[in-house]
Amino acid sequence: MNVTLTPAAGGLRADQFLAAALDGLTRSAAQKLLEEGRVLCQGKVLKKNDRLKEGIPLTVVIPDPEPVEIIPQDIPLDVVYEDEDVIVVNKPVGLVVHPAPGHPDGTLVNALLFHCGQSLSGINGQLRPGIVHRIDRDTSGLLIAAKNDLAHLSLAQQLQDHSLYRAYEAVVLGGFREEEGTISLPIARHPTDRKKMAVNHLNGRPAVTHWKVLARYPGYTHIQCRLETGRTHQIRVHMAAQGHPVLGDPVYGGARKGFPELAGQCLHARRLTFRHPRTGETLTVECPLPDYFQAVLTRCSRLV
């Protein structure tokens, strides 16, 4: 597959620009494309450290993906709901959802393949069987997977029309003047750091988060967030943009000093409401706050 990309600004290294411009591409993968001579500028093969000129298009030759075998692994799952069409699990902090560079196995997908056998949808390909949406490695909580293509298509449509309701709880830094509100800020990949997302009014995709205060503590606020859209790192980016990063989030400025129970950000997907793909019945599943979250709330309450 050939892809044409045009830098909007000059001066960036070729590998830096490719990693930012191609969604899902790591810096090392971009460097590999350049090393293999797959990136051309006006017919000339680019090197990874070549500086780009504004407005001059590049041609990128994307190779076919190499086949990867995903091995079922007996990893314990906290199953909250399951039937012949869907499965909802309560994912712990630290568990990666699907195989990716640096995490070839030991993922939720490996666990689902062991638990469900071959009963997972194939729409998202071999690397992500059954996966309709995802949550970050260091975020805990509910995630729904599809056991067949019918269920996958139905759930994907519900995500698109915002009828699949997802409610999170978080502890964030600082206090809010209001009791509730809505953040509507577009989000895109960070222009220079591939591990981050950022608010981008020019090239970002629409992102809407509804929030409300559940409890107030000195220096911290316990909030609920309801996602209307599902962009990568959406709650984390939106809260940081408001000056209230999620506690324990090192990527977006949520220092965890004084909270040794945190292994990641204090963010938990607590409630999920969806329309059953076969029966049409509206189902709501919920899971309790995990131990680390309860420990954070206890520590915050002692500050009062």
ZALOKE-861871 format. One record per residue (C-alpha): residue number from 1; residue in one letter; x, y, z. Coordinates in steps of 0.5 Angstrom, whole numbers, plus 2048, in hexadecimal, padded with zeros to 3 digits. Example, Ala and Ser with C-alpha at 12.3 -4.5 7.8 and 13.67 -1.06 7.14 Angstrom:
{rec 1,"a",{819,7F7,810}}
{rec 2,"s",{81B,7FE,80E}}
// end
This chain:
{rec 1,"m",{800,800,800}}
{rec 2,"n",{803,807,7FE}}
{rec 3,"v",{801,80D,803}}
{rec 4,"t",{802,814,801}}
{rec 5,"l",{804,819,807}}
{rec 6,"t",{805,820,806}}
{rec 7,"p",{809,824,80C}}
{rec 8,"a",{805,82A,80F}}
{rec 9,"a",{80C,82D,812}}
{rec 10,"g",{813,82C,810}}
{rec 11,"g",{819,82A,814}}
{rec 12,"l",{816,823,817}}
{rec 13,"r",{81B,81D,816}}
{rec 14,"a",{818,818,812}}
{rec 15,"d",{817,813,817}}
{rec 16,"q",{814,818,81C}}
{rec 17,"f",{80F,81A,817}}
{rec 18,"l",{80D,813,814}}
{rec 19,"a",{80B,811,81B}}
{rec 20,"a",{807,817,81D}}
{rec 21,"a",{803,816,816}}
{rec 22,"l",{802,80F,816}}
{rec 23,"d",{7FD,80D,81B}}
{rec 24,"g",{7FF,807,81F}}
{rec 25,"l",{806,807,81C}}
{rec 26,"t",{80C,807,821}}
{rec 27,"r",{812,80B,821}}
{rec 28,"s",{816,805,820}}
{rec 29,"a",{811,802,81A}}
{rec 30,"a",{812,809,817}}
{rec 31,"q",{81A,808,817}}
{rec 32,"k",{819,801,814}}
{rec 33,"l",{815,803,80E}}
{rec 34,"l",{81A,809,80D}}
{rec 35,"e",{820,804,80D}}
{rec 36,"e",{81D,7FF,809}}
{rec 37,"g",{81C,805,803}}
{rec 38,"r",{814,805,804}}
{rec 39,"v",{814,80D,804}}
{rec 40,"l",{815,811,7FE}}
{rec 41,"c",{815,818,7FD}}
{rec 42,"q",{815,81B,7F6}}
{rec 43,"g",{818,814,7F4}}
{rec 44,"k",{81E,814,7F9}}
{rec 45,"v",{81E,80F,7FF}}
{rec 46,"l",{81E,813,805}}
{rec 47,"k",{822,811,80B}}
{rec 48,"k",{81F,811,812}}
{rec 49,"n",{823,817,814}}
{rec 50,"d",{822,81B,80E}}
{rec 51,"r",{81E,822,80F}}
{rec 52,"l",{818,823,80C}}
{rec 53,"k",{815,829,808}}
{rec 54,"e",{80E,82C,809}}
{rec 55,"g",{809,82A,803}}
{rec 56,"i",{80E,825,800}}
{rec 57,"p",{80A,81E,800}}
{rec 58,"l",{80D,818,802}}
{rec 59,"t",{80B,811,7FF}}
{rec 60,"v",{80B,80B,804}}
{rec 61,"v",{80B,804,802}}
{rec 62,"i",{807,800,807}}
{rec 63,"p",{809,7F9,807}}
{rec 64,"d",{804,7F3,808}}
{rec 65,"p",{803,7F2,810}}
{rec 66,"e",{807,7EB,812}}
{rec 67,"p",{803,7E6,815}}
{rec 68,"v",{803,7E5,81C}}
{rec 69,"e",{800,7DF,820}}
{rec 70,"i",{7FD,7E1,827}}
{rec 71,"i",{7FD,7DC,82C}}
{rec 72,"p",{7F8,7DB,831}}
{rec 73,"q",{7FA,7DC,838}}
{rec 74,"d",{7F7,7DA,83F}}
{rec 75,"i",{7F7,7E1,842}}
{rec 76,"p",{7F1,7E2,847}}
{rec 77,"l",{7EC,7E6,845}}
{rec 78,"d",{7E6,7E9,849}}
{rec 79,"v",{7E0,7E8,845}}
{rec 80,"v",{7DB,7ED,847}}
{rec 81,"y",{7D6,7EA,841}}
{rec 82,"e",{7D6,7E5,83C}}
{rec 83,"d",{7D1,7E2,837}}
{rec 84,"e",{7D2,7DF,830}}
{rec 85,"d",{7D3,7E6,82C}}
{rec 86,"v",{7D7,7EA,831}}
{rec 87,"i",{7DB,7EA,837}}
{rec 88,"v",{7DD,7EF,83C}}
{rec 89,"v",{7E3,7EF,840}}
{rec 90,"n",{7E6,7F3,846}}
{rec 91,"k",{7ED,7F5,844}}
{rec 92,"p",{7F2,7F6,849}}
{rec 93,"v",{7F7,7FB,849}}
{rec 94,"g",{7FE,7F9,845}}
{rec 95,"l",{7FA,7F4,840}}
{rec 96,"v",{7FB,7F6,839}}
{rec 97,"v",{7F5,7F5,834}}
{rec 98,"h",{7F8,7F3,82E}}
{rec 99,"p",{7FF,7F1,82C}}
{rec 100,"a",{803,7F6,829}}
{rec 101,"p",{80B,7F8,829}}
{rec 102,"g",{80E,7F6,830}}
{rec 103,"h",{808,7F2,832}}
{rec 104,"p",{807,7EC,82D}}
{rec 105,"d",{803,7E8,832}}
{rec 106,"g",{801,7E8,839}}
{rec 107,"t",{7FB,7ED,837}}
{rec 108,"l",{7F3,7ED,838}}
{rec 109,"v",{7F3,7EA,831}}
{rec 110,"n",{7F7,7E4,833}}
{rec 111,"a",{7F3,7E3,839}}
{rec 112,"l",{7EC,7E3,835}}
{rec 113,"l",{7EF,7DE,82F}}
{rec 114,"f",{7F0,7D9,835}}
{rec 115,"h",{7E9,7DB,838}}
{rec 116,"c",{7E5,7DB,832}}
{rec 117,"g",{7E9,7D6,82E}}
{rec 118,"q",{7E7,7D9,826}}
{rec 119,"s",{7E1,7DC,828}}
{rec 120,"l",{7E3,7E3,827}}
{rec 121,"s",{7E1,7E8,821}}
{rec 122,"g",{7E7,7E8,81C}}
{rec 123,"i",{7E5,7EF,819}}
{rec 124,"n",{7EB,7F3,81C}}
{rec 125,"g",{7F0,7EE,81A}}
{rec 126,"q",{7F4,7E9,81D}}
{rec 127,"l",{7F8,7ED,822}}
{rec 128,"r",{7F1,7F0,825}}
{rec 129,"p",{7EC,7EA,824}}
{rec 130,"g",{7E5,7EC,828}}
{rec 131,"i",{7E8,7F3,82A}}
{rec 132,"v",{7E3,7F9,829}}
{rec 133,"h",{7E6,7FE,82D}}
{rec 134,"r",{7EC,7FE,832}}
{rec 135,"i",{7EE,802,838}}
{rec 136,"d",{7F5,804,83A}}
{rec 137,"r",{7FA,7FF,83D}}
{rec 138,"d",{7FA,803,844}}
{rec 139,"t",{7F3,804,844}}
{rec 140,"s",{7EE,7FF,847}}
{rec 141,"g",{7E7,7FD,846}}
{rec 142,"l",{7E2,7FA,841}}
{rec 143,"l",{7E3,7F8,83A}}
{rec 144,"i",{7DE,7F5,835}}
{rec 145,"a",{7E1,7F0,830}}
{rec 146,"a",{7DD,7ED,82A}}
{rec 147,"k",{7DC,7E5,829}}
{rec 148,"n",{7DA,7E5,822}}
{rec 149,"d",{7DA,7EA,81C}}
{rec 150,"l",{7D2,7EC,81D}}
{rec 151,"a",{7D3,7EE,824}}
{rec 152,"h",{7DA,7F2,822}}
{rec 153,"l",{7D6,7F6,81D}}
{rec 154,"s",{7D0,7F8,822}}
{rec 155,"l",{7D5,7FA,827}}
{rec 156,"a",{7D9,7FE,822}}
{rec 157,"q",{7D3,802,820}}
{rec 158,"q",{7D1,803,827}}
{rec 159,"l",{7D8,806,828}}
{rec 160,"q",{7D7,80A,822}}
{rec 161,"d",{7D0,80D,824}}
{rec 162,"h",{7D2,80E,82B}}
{rec 163,"s",{7CD,809,82E}}
{rec 164,"l",{7D2,805,831}}
{rec 165,"y",{7D2,808,838}}
{rec 166,"r",{7D9,808,83B}}
{rec 167,"a",{7DA,80B,842}}
{rec 168,"y",{7E1,80C,846}}
{rec 169,"e",{7E3,80F,84C}}
{rec 170,"a",{7E9,812,84E}}
{rec 171,"v",{7ED,816,853}}
{rec 172,"v",{7F0,81D,850}}
{rec 173,"l",{7F5,822,853}}
{rec 174,"g",{7F1,829,855}}
{rec 175,"g",{7EA,82B,856}}
{rec 176,"f",{7E5,82D,851}}
{rec 177,"r",{7E0,833,852}}
{rec 178,"e",{7DA,830,84F}}
{rec 179,"e",{7D7,829,851}}
{rec 180,"e",{7D7,826,84A}}
{rec 181,"g",{7D8,828,843}}
{rec 182,"t",{7DA,826,83C}}
{rec 183,"i",{7E1,826,838}}
{rec 184,"s",{7E1,827,831}}
{rec 185,"l",{7E8,827,82E}}
{rec 186,"p",{7EB,823,828}}
{rec 187,"i",{7F0,81E,829}}
{rec 188,"a",{7F6,81C,824}}
{rec 189,"r",{7FD,819,825}}
{rec 190,"h",{802,81D,828}}
{rec 191,"p",{806,820,823}}
{rec 192,"t",{80D,81E,826}}
{rec 193,"d",{80B,819,82B}}
{rec 194,"r",{808,813,828}}
{rec 195,"k",{806,810,82F}}
{rec 196,"k",{802,816,831}}
{rec 197,"m",{7FC,819,82E}}
{rec 198,"a",{7FA,820,82E}}
{rec 199,"v",{7F4,825,82D}}
{rec 200,"n",{7F5,828,826}}
{rec 201,"h",{7F0,82D,823}}
{rec 202,"l",{7F3,82C,81C}}
{rec 203,"n",{7F3,825,81B}}
{rec 204,"g",{7F0,821,821}}
{rec 205,"r",{7EA,81D,821}}
{rec 206,"p",{7E4,81F,824}}
{rec 207,"a",{7E4,81D,82C}}
{rec 208,"v",{7DF,81E,831}}
{rec 209,"t",{7DF,81C,838}}
{rec 210,"h",{7DA,81E,83E}}
{rec 211,"w",{7DC,81E,845}}
{rec 212,"k",{7D9,81F,84C}}
{rec 213,"v",{7DC,820,853}}
{rec 214,"l",{7DB,81A,857}}
{rec 215,"a",{7DF,81C,85D}}
{rec 216,"r",{7E4,822,85F}}
{rec 217,"y",{7EA,821,863}}
{rec 218,"p",{7F0,826,864}}
{rec 219,"g",{7F4,827,85E}}
{rec 220,"y",{7F0,821,85A}}
{rec 221,"t",{7E9,81F,858}}
{rec 222,"h",{7E5,819,856}}
{rec 223,"i",{7E1,819,850}}
{rec 224,"q",{7DD,815,84B}}
{rec 225,"c",{7DE,816,844}}
{rec 226,"r",{7DA,814,83E}}
{rec 227,"l",{7DD,813,837}}
{rec 228,"e",{7D9,815,831}}
{rec 229,"t",{7DE,813,82D}}
{rec 230,"g",{7E4,80F,82E}}
{rec 231,"r",{7EB,812,82C}}
{rec 232,"t",{7F1,80F,82E}}
{rec 233,"h",{7F3,812,835}}
{rec 234,"q",{7ED,816,835}}
{rec 235,"i",{7EB,817,83C}}
{rec 236,"r",{7F3,818,83E}}
{rec 237,"v",{7F4,81D,838}}
{rec 238,"h",{7ED,821,83A}}
{rec 239,"m",{7EF,821,841}}
{rec 240,"a",{7F6,823,840}}
{rec 241,"a",{7F3,829,83C}}
{rec 242,"q",{7EF,82B,841}}
{rec 243,"g",{7F5,82C,846}}
{rec 244,"h",{7F2,825,84A}}
{rec 245,"p",{7F7,820,847}}
{rec 246,"v",{7F5,819,84A}}
{rec 247,"l",{7F8,817,850}}
{rec 248,"g",{7FE,812,84F}}
{rec 249,"d",{7FE,814,847}}
{rec 250,"p",{806,815,846}}
{rec 251,"v",{804,816,83F}}
{rec 252,"y",{800,81C,840}}
{rec 253,"g",{802,81F,846}}
{rec 254,"g",{7FF,81B,84B}}
{rec 255,"a",{804,81A,851}}
{rec 256,"r",{803,814,855}}
{rec 257,"k",{808,817,85B}}
{rec 258,"g",{804,815,862}}
{rec 259,"f",{800,80F,85F}}
{rec 260,"p",{804,809,85F}}
{rec 261,"e",{7FE,805,85D}}
{rec 262,"l",{7FE,807,856}}
{rec 263,"a",{801,803,850}}
{rec 264,"g",{7FE,808,84B}}
{rec 265,"q",{7F9,80D,84A}}
{rec 266,"c",{7F3,80D,84F}}
{rec 267,"l",{7EE,80C,84A}}
{rec 268,"h",{7E9,806,84A}}
{rec 269,"a",{7E4,804,845}}
{rec 270,"r",{7DE,803,849}}
{rec 271,"r",{7D7,802,845}}
{rec 272,"l",{7D6,800,83E}}
{rec 273,"t",{7CF,800,83B}}
{rec 274,"f",{7CD,7FD,834}}
{rec 275,"r",{7C8,7FA,830}}
{rec 276,"h",{7C8,7F3,82F}}
{rec 277,"p",{7CA,7F1,828}}
{rec 278,"r",{7C5,7EB,828}}
{rec 279,"t",{7C0,7ED,82C}}
{rec 280,"g",{7C0,7F4,82C}}
{rec 281,"e",{7BF,7F5,834}}
{rec 282,"t",{7C3,7FA,837}}
{rec 283,"l",{7C8,7F7,83C}}
{rec 284,"t",{7CC,7FB,841}}
{rec 285,"v",{7D2,7F8,845}}
{rec 286,"e",{7D6,7FB,84A}}
{rec 287,"c",{7DC,7F9,84E}}
{rec 288,"p",{7DE,7FC,855}}
{rec 289,"l",{7E4,801,856}}
{rec 290,"p",{7EA,7FD,857}}
{rec 291,"d",{7EF,7FC,85D}}
{rec 292,"y",{7F4,801,85A}}
{rec 293,"f",{7EE,806,859}}
{rec 294,"q",{7EB,805,860}}
{rec 295,"a",{7F2,806,863}}
{rec 296,"v",{7F3,80D,85F}}
{rec 297,"l",{7EC,80F,862}}
{rec 298,"t",{7ED,80D,869}}
{rec 299,"r",{7F4,811,869}}
{rec 300,"c",{7F0,817,866}}
{rec 301,"s",{7EB,817,86B}}
{rec 302,"r",{7F1,818,870}}
{rec 303,"l",{7F3,81E,86D}}
{rec 304,"v",{7EC,821,86F}}
// end
